[in-house]
Amino acid sequence: MAGEKRGEGFHSAAGLIRYFDQEDEKAPKIPPWLVVALGAVIGVAVIIAGWQWPV
C-alpha cells in the first residue's frame, strides 16, 4: 500500500510548480520593503488608537 502512494507527491506538486512558475506581467509589483513599512505603520496606528480610545 505504501508503494502505491509513492509517486503521488511529485505529480500533484508538478501542477503547482507550473502554476507558480508563470508570472503575470499585468500584476502589480510590490517591493518587500513596502509591505514591511505598511505593517509598521498599521501597527503604530493600532497602538495610538489604543491610547486614544481605551476600552
mmCIF entry with sequence, helices, sheets and N, C-alpha, C, O atoms, coordinates in Angstrom:
data_MODEL
# 
_entry.id   MODEL 
# 
_entity.id                         1 
_entity.type                       polymer 
_entity.pdbx_number_of_molecules   1 
# 
_entity_poly.entity_id                      1 
_entity_poly.type                           'polypeptide(L)' 
_entity_poly.nstd_linkage                   no 
_entity_poly.nstd_monomer                   no 
_entity_poly.pdbx_seq_one_letter_code       MAGEKRGEGFHSAAGLIRYFDQEDEKAPKIPPWLVVALGAVIGVAVIIAGWQWPV 
_entity_poly.pdbx_seq_one_letter_code_can   MAGEKRGEGFHSAAGLIRYFDQEDEKAPKIPPWLVVALGAVIGVAVIIAGWQWPV 
_entity_poly.pdbx_strand_id                 A 
# 
loop_
_entity_poly_seq.entity_id 
_entity_poly_seq.num 
_entity_poly_seq.mon_id 
_entity_poly_seq.hetero 
1 1  MET n 
1 2  ALA n 
1 3  GLY n 
1 4  GLU n 
1 5  LYS n 
1 6  ARG n 
1 7  GLY n 
1 8  GLU n 
1 9  GLY n 
1 10 PHE n 
1 11 HIS n 
1 12 SER n 
1 13 ALA n 
1 14 ALA n 
1 15 GLY n 
1 16 LEU n 
1 17 ILE n 
1 18 ARG n 
1 19 TYR n 
1 20 PHE n 
1 21 ASP n 
1 22 GLN n 
1 23 GLU n 
1 24 ASP n 
1 25 GLU n 
1 26 LYS n 
1 27 ALA n 
1 28 PRO n 
1 29 LYS n 
1 30 ILE n 
1 31 PRO n 
1 32 PRO n 
1 33 TRP n 
1 34 LEU n 
1 35 VAL n 
1 36 VAL n 
1 37 ALA n 
1 38 LEU n 
1 39 GLY n 
1 40 ALA n 
1 41 VAL n 
1 42 ILE n 
1 43 GLY n 
1 44 VAL n 
1 45 ALA n 
1 46 VAL n 
1 47 ILE n 
1 48 ILE n 
1 49 ALA n 
1 50 GLY n 
1 51 TRP n 
1 52 GLN n 
1 53 TRP n 
1 54 PRO n 
1 55 VAL n 
# 
_struct_asym.id          A 
_struct_asym.entity_id   1 
# 
loop_
_struct_conf.conf_type_id 
_struct_conf.id 
_struct_conf.pdbx_PDB_helix_id 
_struct_conf.beg_label_comp_id 
_struct_conf.beg_label_asym_id 
_struct_conf.beg_label_seq_id 
_struct_conf.pdbx_beg_PDB_ins_code 
_struct_conf.end_label_comp_id 
_struct_conf.end_label_asym_id 
_struct_conf.end_label_seq_id 
_struct_conf.pdbx_end_PDB_ins_code 
_struct_conf.beg_auth_comp_id 
_struct_conf.beg_auth_asym_id 
_struct_conf.beg_auth_seq_id 
_struct_conf.end_auth_comp_id 
_struct_conf.end_auth_asym_id 
_struct_conf.end_auth_seq_id 
_struct_conf.pdbx_PDB_helix_class 
_struct_conf.details 
_struct_conf.pdbx_PDB_helix_length 
HELX_P HELX_P1 AA1 GLU A 8  ? ASP A 21 ? GLU A 8  ASP A 21 1 ? 14 
HELX_P HELX_P2 AA2 PRO A 32 ? GLN A 52 ? PRO A 32 GLN A 52 1 ? 21 
# 
_struct_conf_type.id          HELX_P 
_struct_conf_type.criteria    ? 
_struct_conf_type.reference   ? 
# 
loop_
_atom_site.group_PDB 
_atom_site.id 
_atom_site.type_symbol 
_atom_site.label_atom_id 
_atom_site.label_alt_id 
_atom_site.label_comp_id 
_atom_site.label_asym_id 
_atom_site.label_entity_id 
_atom_site.label_seq_id 
_atom_site.pdbx_PDB_ins_code 
_atom_site.Cartn_x 
_atom_site.Cartn_y 
_atom_site.Cartn_z 
_atom_site.occupancy 
_atom_site.B_iso_or_equiv 
_atom_site.pdbx_formal_charge 
_atom_site.auth_seq_id 
_atom_site.auth_comp_id 
_atom_site.auth_asym_id 
_atom_site.auth_atom_id 
_atom_site.pdbx_PDB_model_num 
ATOM 1   N N  . MET A 1 1  ? 0.821   -1.188 0.000   1.00 0.00 ? 1  MET A N  1 
ATOM 2   C CA . MET A 1 1  ? 0.000   0.000  0.000   1.00 0.00 ? 1  MET A CA 1 
ATOM 3   C C  . MET A 1 1  ? 0.870   1.258  0.000   1.00 0.00 ? 1  MET A C  1 
ATOM 4   O O  . MET A 1 1  ? 0.561   2.228  -0.691  1.00 0.00 ? 1  MET A O  1 
ATOM 5   N N  . ALA A 1 2  ? 1.949   1.240  0.771   1.00 0.00 ? 2  ALA A N  1 
ATOM 6   C CA . ALA A 1 2  ? 2.826   2.403  0.798   1.00 0.00 ? 2  ALA A CA 1 
ATOM 7   C C  . ALA A 1 2  ? 3.518   2.591  -0.545  1.00 0.00 ? 2  ALA A C  1 
ATOM 8   O O  . ALA A 1 2  ? 3.829   3.721  -0.920  1.00 0.00 ? 2  ALA A O  1 
ATOM 9   N N  . GLY A 1 3  ? 3.759   1.534  -1.260  1.00 0.00 ? 3  GLY A N  1 
ATOM 10  C CA . GLY A 1 3  ? 4.419   1.638  -2.549  1.00 0.00 ? 3  GLY A CA 1 
ATOM 11  C C  . GLY A 1 3  ? 3.536   2.284  -3.600  1.00 0.00 ? 3  GLY A C  1 
ATOM 12  O O  . GLY A 1 3  ? 4.039   2.908  -4.534  1.00 0.00 ? 3  GLY A O  1 
ATOM 13  N N  . GLU A 1 4  ? 2.231   2.141  -3.459  1.00 0.00 ? 4  GLU A N  1 
ATOM 14  C CA . GLU A 1 4  ? 1.307   2.727  -4.430  1.00 0.00 ? 4  GLU A CA 1 
ATOM 15  C C  . GLU A 1 4  ? 1.259   4.256  -4.309  1.00 0.00 ? 4  GLU A C  1 
ATOM 16  O O  . GLU A 1 4  ? 1.111   4.940  -5.321  1.00 0.00 ? 4  GLU A O  1 
ATOM 17  N N  . LYS A 1 5  ? 1.378   4.790  -3.124  1.00 0.00 ? 5  LYS A N  1 
ATOM 18  C CA . LYS A 1 5  ? 1.262   6.237  -2.913  1.00 0.00 ? 5  LYS A CA 1 
ATOM 19  C C  . LYS A 1 5  ? 2.589   6.952  -3.074  1.00 0.00 ? 5  LYS A C  1 
ATOM 20  O O  . LYS A 1 5  ? 2.654   8.163  -2.866  1.00 0.00 ? 5  LYS A O  1 
ATOM 21  N N  . ARG A 1 6  ? 3.617   6.269  -3.427  1.00 0.00 ? 6  ARG A N  1 
ATOM 22  C CA . ARG A 1 6  ? 4.942   6.865  -3.505  1.00 0.00 ? 6  ARG A CA 1 
ATOM 23  C C  . ARG A 1 6  ? 5.046   7.964  -4.554  1.00 0.00 ? 6  ARG A C  1 
ATOM 24  O O  . ARG A 1 6  ? 5.673   8.990  -4.290  1.00 0.00 ? 6  ARG A O  1 
ATOM 25  N N  . GLY A 1 7  ? 4.463   7.791  -5.719  1.00 0.00 ? 7  GLY A N  1 
ATOM 26  C CA . GLY A 1 7  ? 4.631   8.741  -6.801  1.00 0.00 ? 7  GLY A CA 1 
ATOM 27  C C  . GLY A 1 7  ? 3.606   9.866  -6.829  1.00 0.00 ? 7  GLY A C  1 
ATOM 28  O O  . GLY A 1 7  ? 3.682   10.733 -7.699  1.00 0.00 ? 7  GLY A O  1 
ATOM 29  N N  . GLU A 1 8  ? 2.662   9.877  -5.915  1.00 0.00 ? 8  GLU A N  1 
ATOM 30  C CA . GLU A 1 8  ? 1.601   10.882 -5.958  1.00 0.00 ? 8  GLU A CA 1 
ATOM 31  C C  . GLU A 1 8  ? 2.101   12.290 -5.673  1.00 0.00 ? 8  GLU A C  1 
ATOM 32  O O  . GLU A 1 8  ? 1.609   13.247 -6.271  1.00 0.00 ? 8  GLU A O  1 
ATOM 33  N N  . GLY A 1 9  ? 3.049   12.434 -4.790  1.00 0.00 ? 9  GLY A N  1 
ATOM 34  C CA . GLY A 1 9  ? 3.511   13.761 -4.390  1.00 0.00 ? 9  GLY A CA 1 
ATOM 35  C C  . GLY A 1 9  ? 4.105   14.543 -5.543  1.00 0.00 ? 9  GLY A C  1 
ATOM 36  O O  . GLY A 1 9  ? 3.844   15.738 -5.685  1.00 0.00 ? 9  GLY A O  1 
ATOM 37  N N  . PHE A 1 10 ? 4.895   13.887 -6.359  1.00 0.00 ? 10 PHE A N  1 
ATOM 38  C CA . PHE A 1 10 ? 5.544   14.582 -7.458  1.00 0.00 ? 10 PHE A CA 1 
ATOM 39  C C  . PHE A 1 10 ? 4.539   15.031 -8.507  1.00 0.00 ? 10 PHE A C  1 
ATOM 40  O O  . PHE A 1 10 ? 4.633   16.146 -9.019  1.00 0.00 ? 10 PHE A O  1 
ATOM 41  N N  . HIS A 1 11 ? 3.590   14.184 -8.826  1.00 0.00 ? 11 HIS A N  1 
ATOM 42  C CA . HIS A 1 11 ? 2.610   14.544 -9.858  1.00 0.00 ? 11 HIS A CA 1 
ATOM 43  C C  . HIS A 1 11 ? 1.709   15.683 -9.402  1.00 0.00 ? 11 HIS A C  1 
ATOM 44  O O  . HIS A 1 11 ? 1.384   16.569 -10.193 1.00 0.00 ? 11 HIS A O  1 
ATOM 45  N N  . SER A 1 12 ? 1.305   15.670 -8.146  1.00 0.00 ? 12 SER A N  1 
ATOM 46  C CA . SER A 1 12 ? 0.435   16.745 -7.675  1.00 0.00 ? 12 SER A CA 1 
ATOM 47  C C  . SER A 1 12 ? 1.216   18.044 -7.514  1.00 0.00 ? 12 SER A C  1 
ATOM 48  O O  . SER A 1 12 ? 0.661   19.121 -7.726  1.00 0.00 ? 12 SER A O  1 
ATOM 49  N N  . ALA A 1 13 ? 2.478   17.966 -7.149  1.00 0.00 ? 13 ALA A N  1 
ATOM 50  C CA . ALA A 1 13 ? 3.294   19.168 -6.994  1.00 0.00 ? 13 ALA A CA 1 
ATOM 51  C C  . ALA A 1 13 ? 3.696   19.747 -8.344  1.00 0.00 ? 13 ALA A C  1 
ATOM 52  O O  . ALA A 1 13 ? 3.965   20.944 -8.445  1.00 0.00 ? 13 ALA A O  1 
ATOM 53  N N  . ALA A 1 14 ? 3.740   18.925 -9.373  1.00 0.00 ? 14 ALA A N  1 
ATOM 54  C CA . ALA A 1 14 ? 4.171   19.409 -10.686 1.00 0.00 ? 14 ALA A CA 1 
ATOM 55  C C  . ALA A 1 14 ? 3.210   20.476 -11.210 1.00 0.00 ? 14 ALA A C  1 
ATOM 56  O O  . ALA A 1 14 ? 3.653   21.437 -11.839 1.00 0.00 ? 14 ALA A O  1 
ATOM 57  N N  . GLY A 1 15 ? 1.942   20.333 -10.973 1.00 0.00 ? 15 GLY A N  1 
ATOM 58  C CA . GLY A 1 15 ? 0.975   21.330 -11.423 1.00 0.00 ? 15 GLY A CA 1 
ATOM 59  C C  . GLY A 1 15 ? 1.145   22.650 -10.679 1.00 0.00 ? 15 GLY A C  1 
ATOM 60  O O  . GLY A 1 15 ? 1.015   23.722 -11.270 1.00 0.00 ? 15 GLY A O  1 
ATOM 61  N N  . LEU A 1 16 ? 1.436   22.570 -9.381  1.00 0.00 ? 16 LEU A N  1 
ATOM 62  C CA . LEU A 1 16 ? 1.637   23.796 -8.609  1.00 0.00 ? 16 LEU A CA 1 
ATOM 63  C C  . LEU A 1 16 ? 2.906   24.509 -9.044  1.00 0.00 ? 16 LEU A C  1 
ATOM 64  O O  . LEU A 1 16 ? 2.936   25.736 -9.134  1.00 0.00 ? 16 LEU A O  1 
ATOM 65  N N  . ILE A 1 17 ? 3.946   23.744 -9.313  1.00 0.00 ? 17 ILE A N  1 
ATOM 66  C CA . ILE A 1 17 ? 5.195   24.356 -9.763  1.00 0.00 ? 17 ILE A CA 1 
ATOM 67  C C  . ILE A 1 17 ? 4.969   25.063 -11.091 1.00 0.00 ? 17 ILE A C  1 
ATOM 68  O O  . ILE A 1 17 ? 5.451   26.178 -11.290 1.00 0.00 ? 17 ILE A O  1 
ATOM 69  N N  . ARG A 1 18 ? 4.260   24.440 -11.976 1.00 0.00 ? 18 ARG A N  1 
ATOM 70  C CA . ARG A 1 18 ? 3.985   25.048 -13.275 1.00 0.00 ? 18 ARG A CA 1 
ATOM 71  C C  . ARG A 1 18 ? 3.110   26.284 -13.110 1.00 0.00 ? 18 ARG A C  1 
ATOM 72  O O  . ARG A 1 18 ? 3.302   27.273 -13.818 1.00 0.00 ? 18 ARG A O  1 
ATOM 73  N N  . TYR A 1 19 ? 2.142   26.241 -12.175 1.00 0.00 ? 19 TYR A N  1 
ATOM 74  C CA . TYR A 1 19 ? 1.240   27.367 -11.959 1.00 0.00 ? 19 TYR A CA 1 
ATOM 75  C C  . TYR A 1 19 ? 2.007   28.566 -11.393 1.00 0.00 ? 19 TYR A C  1 
ATOM 76  O O  . TYR A 1 19 ? 1.829   29.690 -11.864 1.00 0.00 ? 19 TYR A O  1 
ATOM 77  N N  . PHE A 1 20 ? 2.852   28.337 -10.395 1.00 0.00 ? 20 PHE A N  1 
ATOM 78  C CA . PHE A 1 20 ? 3.566   29.431 -9.758  1.00 0.00 ? 20 PHE A CA 1 
ATOM 79  C C  . PHE A 1 20 ? 4.786   29.870 -10.561 1.00 0.00 ? 20 PHE A C  1 
ATOM 80  O O  . PHE A 1 20 ? 5.349   30.930 -10.289 1.00 0.00 ? 20 PHE A O  1 
ATOM 81  N N  . ASP A 1 21 ? 5.195   29.094 -11.523 1.00 0.00 ? 21 ASP A N  1 
ATOM 82  C CA . ASP A 1 21 ? 6.350   29.444 -12.342 1.00 0.00 ? 21 ASP A CA 1 
ATOM 83  C C  . ASP A 1 21 ? 6.004   30.563 -13.321 1.00 0.00 ? 21 ASP A C  1 
ATOM 84  O O  . ASP A 1 21 ? 6.885   31.324 -13.722 1.00 0.00 ? 21 ASP A O  1 
ATOM 85  N N  . GLN A 1 22 ? 4.758   30.670 -13.705 1.00 0.00 ? 22 GLN A N  1 
ATOM 86  C CA . GLN A 1 22 ? 4.354   31.692 -14.663 1.00 0.00 ? 22 GLN A CA 1 
ATOM 87  C C  . GLN A 1 22 ? 4.020   32.981 -13.914 1.00 0.00 ? 22 GLN A C  1 
ATOM 88  O O  . GLN A 1 22 ? 3.202   32.982 -12.994 1.00 0.00 ? 22 GLN A O  1 
ATOM 89  N N  . GLU A 1 23 ? 4.651   34.056 -14.310 1.00 0.00 ? 23 GLU A N  1 
ATOM 90  C CA . GLU A 1 23 ? 4.350   35.355 -13.702 1.00 0.00 ? 23 GLU A CA 1 
ATOM 91  C C  . GLU A 1 23 ? 3.485   36.161 -14.653 1.00 0.00 ? 23 GLU A C  1 
ATOM 92  O O  . GLU A 1 23 ? 3.695   36.151 -15.866 1.00 0.00 ? 23 GLU A O  1 
ATOM 93  N N  . ASP A 1 24 ? 2.530   36.843 -14.101 1.00 0.00 ? 24 ASP A N  1 
ATOM 94  C CA . ASP A 1 24 ? 1.656   37.683 -14.895 1.00 0.00 ? 24 ASP A CA 1 
ATOM 95  C C  . ASP A 1 24 ? 2.303   39.062 -15.019 1.00 0.00 ? 24 ASP A C  1 
ATOM 96  O O  . ASP A 1 24 ? 2.626   39.693 -14.013 1.00 0.00 ? 24 ASP A O  1 
ATOM 97  N N  . GLU A 1 25 ? 2.488   39.516 -16.228 1.00 0.00 ? 25 GLU A N  1 
ATOM 98  C CA . GLU A 1 25 ? 3.123   40.817 -16.450 1.00 0.00 ? 25 GLU A CA 1 
ATOM 99  C C  . GLU A 1 25 ? 2.219   41.971 -16.036 1.00 0.00 ? 25 GLU A C  1 
ATOM 100 O O  . GLU A 1 25 ? 2.708   43.069 -15.772 1.00 0.00 ? 25 GLU A O  1 
ATOM 101 N N  . LYS A 1 26 ? 0.916   41.745 -15.975 1.00 0.00 ? 26 LYS A N  1 
ATOM 102 C CA . LYS A 1 26 ? -0.025  42.801 -15.616 1.00 0.00 ? 26 LYS A CA 1 
ATOM 103 C C  . LYS A 1 26 ? -0.178  42.952 -14.108 1.00 0.00 ? 26 LYS A C  1 
ATOM 104 O O  . LYS A 1 26 ? -0.753  43.935 -13.639 1.00 0.00 ? 26 LYS A O  1 
ATOM 105 N N  . ALA A 1 27 ? 0.332   41.987 -13.345 1.00 0.00 ? 27 ALA A N  1 
ATOM 106 C CA . ALA A 1 27 ? 0.176   42.025 -11.894 1.00 0.00 ? 27 ALA A CA 1 
ATOM 107 C C  . ALA A 1 27 ? 1.018   43.154 -11.305 1.00 0.00 ? 27 ALA A C  1 
ATOM 108 O O  . ALA A 1 27 ? 2.128   43.410 -11.772 1.00 0.00 ? 27 ALA A O  1 
ATOM 109 N N  . PRO A 1 28 ? 0.499   43.825 -10.290 1.00 0.00 ? 28 PRO A N  1 
ATOM 110 C CA . PRO A 1 28 ? 1.291   44.897 -9.669  1.00 0.00 ? 28 PRO A CA 1 
ATOM 111 C C  . PRO A 1 28 ? 2.495   44.320 -8.937  1.00 0.00 ? 28 PRO A C  1 
ATOM 112 O O  . PRO A 1 28 ? 2.397   43.281 -8.283  1.00 0.00 ? 28 PRO A O  1 
ATOM 113 N N  . LYS A 1 29 ? 3.605   44.986 -9.049  1.00 0.00 ? 29 LYS A N  1 
ATOM 114 C CA . LYS A 1 29 ? 4.831   44.565 -8.374  1.00 0.00 ? 29 LYS A CA 1 
ATOM 115 C C  . LYS A 1 29 ? 4.975   45.375 -7.091  1.00 0.00 ? 29 LYS A C  1 
ATOM 116 O O  . LYS A 1 29 ? 5.122   46.596 -7.143  1.00 0.00 ? 29 LYS A O  1 
ATOM 117 N N  . ILE A 1 30 ? 4.936   44.715 -5.953  1.00 0.00 ? 30 ILE A N  1 
ATOM 118 C CA . ILE A 1 30 ? 5.034   45.374 -4.655  1.00 0.00 ? 30 ILE A CA 1 
ATOM 119 C C  . ILE A 1 30 ? 6.376   44.986 -4.047  1.00 0.00 ? 30 ILE A C  1 
ATOM 120 O O  . ILE A 1 30 ? 6.632   43.805 -3.811  1.00 0.00 ? 30 ILE A O  1 
ATOM 121 N N  . PRO A 1 31 ? 7.228   45.965 -3.794  1.00 0.00 ? 31 PRO A N  1 
ATOM 122 C CA . PRO A 1 31 ? 8.523   45.644 -3.187  1.00 0.00 ? 31 PRO A CA 1 
ATOM 123 C C  . PRO A 1 31 ? 8.352   45.188 -1.738  1.00 0.00 ? 31 PRO A C  1 
ATOM 124 O O  . PRO A 1 31 ? 7.447   45.653 -1.046  1.00 0.00 ? 31 PRO A O  1 
ATOM 125 N N  . PRO A 1 32 ? 9.213   44.284 -1.277  1.00 0.00 ? 32 PRO A N  1 
ATOM 126 C CA . PRO A 1 32 ? 9.081   43.771 0.101   1.00 0.00 ? 32 PRO A CA 1 
ATOM 127 C C  . PRO A 1 32 ? 9.189   44.858 1.167   1.00 0.00 ? 32 PRO A C  1 
ATOM 128 O O  . PRO A 1 32 ? 8.528   44.766 2.201   1.00 0.00 ? 32 PRO A O  1 
ATOM 129 N N  . TRP A 1 33 ? 10.006  45.881 0.939   1.00 0.00 ? 33 TRP A N  1 
ATOM 130 C CA . TRP A 1 33 ? 10.154  46.931 1.953   1.00 0.00 ? 33 TRP A CA 1 
ATOM 131 C C  . TRP A 1 33 ? 8.851   47.689 2.147   1.00 0.00 ? 33 TRP A C  1 
ATOM 132 O O  . TRP A 1 33 ? 8.585   48.187 3.241   1.00 0.00 ? 33 TRP A O  1 
ATOM 133 N N  . LEU A 1 34 ? 8.033   47.786 1.103   1.00 0.00 ? 34 LEU A N  1 
ATOM 134 C CA . LEU A 1 34 ? 6.755   48.475 1.220   1.00 0.00 ? 34 LEU A CA 1 
ATOM 135 C C  . LEU A 1 34 ? 5.797   47.688 2.110   1.00 0.00 ? 34 LEU A C  1 
ATOM 136 O O  . LEU A 1 34 ? 5.057   48.277 2.898   1.00 0.00 ? 34 LEU A O  1 
ATOM 137 N N  . VAL A 1 35 ? 5.808   46.382 1.990   1.00 0.00 ? 35 VAL A N  1 
ATOM 138 C CA . VAL A 1 35 ? 4.950   45.539 2.830   1.00 0.00 ? 35 VAL A CA 1 
ATOM 139 C C  . VAL A 1 35 ? 5.358   45.681 4.294   1.00 0.00 ? 35 VAL A C  1 
ATOM 140 O O  . VAL A 1 35 ? 4.498   45.797 5.168   1.00 0.00 ? 35 VAL A O  1 
ATOM 141 N N  . VAL A 1 36 ? 6.657   45.674 4.566   1.00 0.00 ? 36 VAL A N  1 
ATOM 142 C CA . VAL A 1 36 ? 7.141   45.832 5.947   1.00 0.00 ? 36 VAL A CA 1 
ATOM 143 C C  . VAL A 1 36 ? 6.787   47.219 6.478   1.00 0.00 ? 36 VAL A C  1 
ATOM 144 O O  . VAL A 1 36 ? 6.347   47.352 7.620   1.00 0.00 ? 36 VAL A O  1 
ATOM 145 N N  . ALA A 1 37 ? 6.974   48.248 5.660   1.00 0.00 ? 37 ALA A N  1 
ATOM 146 C CA . ALA A 1 37 ? 6.670   49.608 6.091   1.00 0.00 ? 37 ALA A CA 1 
ATOM 147 C C  . ALA A 1 37 ? 5.180   49.775 6.381   1.00 0.00 ? 37 ALA A C  1 
ATOM 148 O O  . ALA A 1 37 ? 4.810   50.399 7.375   1.00 0.00 ? 37 ALA A O  1 
ATOM 149 N N  . LEU A 1 38 ? 4.335   49.229 5.534   1.00 0.00 ? 38 LEU A N  1 
ATOM 150 C CA . LEU A 1 38 ? 2.888   49.335 5.774   1.00 0.00 ? 38 LEU A CA 1 
ATOM 151 C C  . LEU A 1 38 ? 2.494   48.589 7.044   1.00 0.00 ? 38 LEU A C  1 
ATOM 152 O O  . LEU A 1 38 ? 1.636   49.054 7.795   1.00 0.00 ? 38 LEU A O  1 
ATOM 153 N N  . GLY A 1 39 ? 3.108   47.446 7.287   1.00 0.00 ? 39 GLY A N  1 
ATOM 154 C CA . GLY A 1 39 ? 2.839   46.713 8.525   1.00 0.00 ? 39 GLY A CA 1 
ATOM 155 C C  . GLY A 1 39 ? 3.234   47.511 9.751   1.00 0.00 ? 39 GLY A C  1 
ATOM 156 O O  . GLY A 1 39 ? 2.513   47.521 10.749  1.00 0.00 ? 39 GLY A O  1 
ATOM 157 N N  . ALA A 1 40 ? 4.390   48.189 9.681   1.00 0.00 ? 40 ALA A N  1 
ATOM 158 C CA . ALA A 1 40 ? 4.844   49.013 10.805  1.00 0.00 ? 40 ALA A CA 1 
ATOM 159 C C  . ALA A 1 40 ? 3.911   50.192 11.026  1.00 0.00 ? 40 ALA A C  1 
ATOM 160 O O  . ALA A 1 40 ? 3.578   50.511 12.167  1.00 0.00 ? 40 ALA A O  1 
ATOM 161 N N  . VAL A 1 41 ? 3.490   50.838 9.959   1.00 0.00 ? 41 VAL A N  1 
ATOM 162 C CA . VAL A 1 41 ? 2.581   51.989 10.071  1.00 0.00 ? 41 VAL A CA 1 
ATOM 163 C C  . VAL A 1 41 ? 1.240   51.557 10.651  1.00 0.00 ? 41 VAL A C  1 
ATOM 164 O O  . VAL A 1 41 ? 0.687   52.250 11.504  1.00 0.00 ? 41 VAL A O  1 
ATOM 165 N N  . ILE A 1 42 ? 0.723   50.448 10.211  1.00 0.00 ? 42 ILE A N  1 
ATOM 166 C CA . ILE A 1 42 ? -0.556  49.961 10.743  1.00 0.00 ? 42 ILE A CA 1 
ATOM 167 C C  . ILE A 1 42 ? -0.410  49.581 12.211  1.00 0.00 ? 42 ILE A C  1 
ATOM 168 O O  . ILE A 1 42 ? -1.310  49.837 13.011  1.00 0.00 ? 42 ILE A O  1 
ATOM 169 N N  . GLY A 1 43 ? 0.719   48.973 12.570  1.00 0.00 ? 43 GLY A N  1 
ATOM 170 C CA . GLY A 1 43 ? 0.960   48.625 13.964  1.00 0.00 ? 43 GLY A CA 1 
ATOM 171 C C  . GLY A 1 43 ? 1.013   49.845 14.858  1.00 0.00 ? 43 GLY A C  1 
ATOM 172 O O  . GLY A 1 43 ? 0.429   49.847 15.941  1.00 0.00 ? 43 GLY A O  1 
ATOM 173 N N  . VAL A 1 44 ? 1.706   50.883 14.417  1.00 0.00 ? 44 VAL A N  1 
ATOM 174 C CA . VAL A 1 44 ? 1.779   52.130 15.185  1.00 0.00 ? 44 VAL A CA 1 
ATOM 175 C C  . VAL A 1 44 ? 0.393   52.767 15.282  1.00 0.00 ? 44 VAL A C  1 
ATOM 176 O O  . VAL A 1 44 ? 0.031   53.290 16.337  1.00 0.00 ? 44 VAL A O  1 
ATOM 177 N N  . ALA A 1 45 ? -0.374  52.734 14.219  1.00 0.00 ? 45 ALA A N  1 
ATOM 178 C CA . ALA A 1 45 ? -1.725  53.311 14.237  1.00 0.00 ? 45 ALA A CA 1 
ATOM 179 C C  . ALA A 1 45 ? -2.615  52.571 15.240  1.00 0.00 ? 45 ALA A C  1 
ATOM 180 O O  . ALA A 1 45 ? -3.424  53.198 15.923  1.00 0.00 ? 45 ALA A O  1 
ATOM 181 N N  . VAL A 1 46 ? -2.476  51.266 15.333  1.00 0.00 ? 46 VAL A N  1 
ATOM 182 C CA . VAL A 1 46 ? -3.284  50.491 16.287  1.00 0.00 ? 46 VAL A CA 1 
ATOM 183 C C  . VAL A 1 46 ? -2.881  50.838 17.722  1.00 0.00 ? 46 VAL A C  1 
ATOM 184 O O  . VAL A 1 46 ? -3.738  50.981 18.594  1.00 0.00 ? 46 VAL A O  1 
ATOM 185 N N  . ILE A 1 47 ? -1.579  50.971 17.960  1.00 0.00 ? 47 ILE A N  1 
ATOM 186 C CA . ILE A 1 47 ? -1.112  51.327 19.305  1.00 0.00 ? 47 ILE A CA 1 
ATOM 187 C C  . ILE A 1 47 ? -1.615  52.726 19.695  1.00 0.00 ? 47 ILE A C  1 
ATOM 188 O O  . ILE A 1 47 ? -2.085  52.922 20.815  1.00 0.00 ? 47 ILE A O  1 
ATOM 189 N N  . ILE A 1 48 ? -1.521  53.678 18.791  1.00 0.00 ? 48 ILE A N  1 
ATOM 190 C CA . ILE A 1 48 ? -2.003  55.040 19.073  1.00 0.00 ? 48 ILE A CA 1 
ATOM 191 C C  . ILE A 1 48 ? -3.516  55.034 19.303  1.00 0.00 ? 48 ILE A C  1 
ATOM 192 O O  . ILE A 1 48 ? -4.010  55.726 20.193  1.00 0.00 ? 48 ILE A O  1 
ATOM 193 N N  . ALA A 1 49 ? -4.247  54.259 18.509  1.00 0.00 ? 49 ALA A N  1 
ATOM 194 C CA . ALA A 1 49 ? -5.696  54.175 18.708  1.00 0.00 ? 49 ALA A CA 1 
ATOM 195 C C  . ALA A 1 49 ? -6.037  53.570 20.054  1.00 0.00 ? 49 ALA A C  1 
ATOM 196 O O  . ALA A 1 49 ? -7.028  53.956 20.673  1.00 0.00 ? 49 ALA A O  1 
ATOM 197 N N  . GLY A 1 50 ? -5.220  52.617 20.522  1.00 0.00 ? 50 GLY A N  1 
ATOM 198 C CA . GLY A 1 50 ? -5.444  52.049 21.845  1.00 0.00 ? 50 GLY A CA 1 
ATOM 199 C C  . GLY A 1 50 ? -5.214  53.039 22.955  1.00 0.00 ? 50 GLY A C  1 
ATOM 200 O O  . GLY A 1 50 ? -5.895  52.981 23.978  1.00 0.00 ? 50 GLY A O  1 
ATOM 201 N N  . TRP A 1 51 ? -4.273  53.951 22.786  1.00 0.00 ? 51 TRP A N  1 
ATOM 202 C CA . TRP A 1 51 ? -4.036  55.007 23.779  1.00 0.00 ? 51 TRP A CA 1 
ATOM 203 C C  . TRP A 1 51 ? -5.149  56.053 23.738  1.00 0.00 ? 51 TRP A C  1 
ATOM 204 O O  . TRP A 1 51 ? -5.557  56.566 24.780  1.00 0.00 ? 51 TRP A O  1 
ATOM 205 N N  . GLN A 1 52 ? -5.631  56.365 22.562  1.00 0.00 ? 52 GLN A N  1 
ATOM 206 C CA . GLN A 1 52 ? -6.666  57.397 22.418  1.00 0.00 ? 52 GLN A CA 1 
ATOM 207 C C  . GLN A 1 52 ? -8.028  56.935 22.933  1.00 0.00 ? 52 GLN A C  1 
ATOM 208 O O  . GLN A 1 52 ? -8.747  57.690 23.588  1.00 0.00 ? 52 GLN A O  1 
ATOM 209 N N  . TRP A 1 53 ? -8.364  55.694 22.627  1.00 0.00 ? 53 TRP A N  1 
ATOM 210 C CA . TRP A 1 53 ? -9.681  55.158 22.977  1.00 0.00 ? 53 TRP A CA 1 
ATOM 211 C C  . TRP A 1 53 ? -9.524  53.862 23.783  1.00 0.00 ? 53 TRP A C  1 
ATOM 212 O O  . TRP A 1 53 ? -9.733  52.773 23.250  1.00 0.00 ? 53 TRP A O  1 
ATOM 213 N N  . PRO A 1 54 ? -9.161  53.978 25.049  1.00 0.00 ? 54 PRO A N  1 
ATOM 214 C CA . PRO A 1 54 ? -9.010  52.751 25.862  1.00 0.00 ? 54 PRO A CA 1 
ATOM 215 C C  . PRO A 1 54 ? -10.368 52.072 26.098  1.00 0.00 ? 54 PRO A C  1 
ATOM 216 O O  . PRO A 1 54 ? -11.409 52.723 26.176  1.00 0.00 ? 54 PRO A O  1 
ATOM 217 N N  . VAL A 1 55 ? -10.314 50.785 26.204  1.00 0.00 ? 55 VAL A N  1 
ATOM 218 C CA . VAL A 1 55 ? -11.562 50.016 26.377  1.00 0.00 ? 55 VAL A CA 1 
ATOM 219 C C  . VAL A 1 55 ? -11.846 49.794 27.824  1.00 0.00 ? 55 VAL A C  1 
ATOM 220 O O  . VAL A 1 55 ? -12.849 49.169 28.168  1.00 0.00 ? 55 VAL A O  1 
# 
